[in-house]
Amino acid sequence: MEMCEIEIQSAQEGPTLLILAGVHGDEYEPILAAIELSAILKDKLKKGTVVILPVVNKSAYYAGTRCGTDGLDLARSCPGNSSGSSTLQDAANVSKLILECDYLIDLHTGGQLFDLFPLAGYMLHPNKTVLAEQRKMAKAFGLPLVWGTDALPEGRTLSIARDANIPAIYVEYAGPGPVKVNVVNSYIHGCLNVLALFDMLEDYRSEVNDIQYTVEDHEPDSGFLQQKMLSPADGIFVPKVFPGEIVKKGQLWGLIYALPIIETHQVYADADGLVLFIRSQPRVNKEESLGGILSV
Ligand SMILES: [Zn+2]
């Protein structure tokens, strides 16, 4: 597979949209959607340019892991360093591409660790024009949750876009297990919907959107997924809720079976709200995240 960027240029001048996949090497639906999109857009792009980077962190993809073989998470490594380790080089490459685009979409899933409720997210950008564009893109993408969170995070692809006032969104959907064709298709349609929003497509009727929740949360770290519902013990996690379920505080979230002497810990929902994500890897260490709840 070609690991470099794919550029689809139309005859008419217009904006450049950058689509990223494989920032995390164990998130496969985004990579497949990106490759399929590059084929679809060859005869569908009417205006502007689409640049697609199907595998941003190459060593992470080859290892089948979230992080690169240097141990680094690309989504914490931007703007990178072109003479650094592999992830830092890939981060430098993608950061350069971001600065050359007008709009950015970064496709993710929960990887092998988390199962996520489908969402299109953005940073609550201090610039009102950029924020308004991001809200429109996230809404157009058409996933059930539209989610704005604080603009403080560093090291993300979205941080590079933020600092350059480039409207940017990221999307998340499911994660573990075999490839889910419905996720691939949602991502293809979502990207086409955003392109249609900018009038960049020939003969395209936007897919019906299925937005159920729109949430904006200005709390610092509101978008940071790995810090919620911590495991009380080392053991095996058995979930009792699923993504998208509405839970009440105190409801049973799951059980931890601690070995070698089996001791069962019950874990309860720590708030009312929507099950945004749940841990899907059974083996868990104390203090690792078992999932997260979003107040809706
Ligand atoms: Zn990811």
Residues whose N, C-alpha, C, O or C-beta is under 5 A from the ligand:
A	BS01	ZN	H24 E27 H108 T109
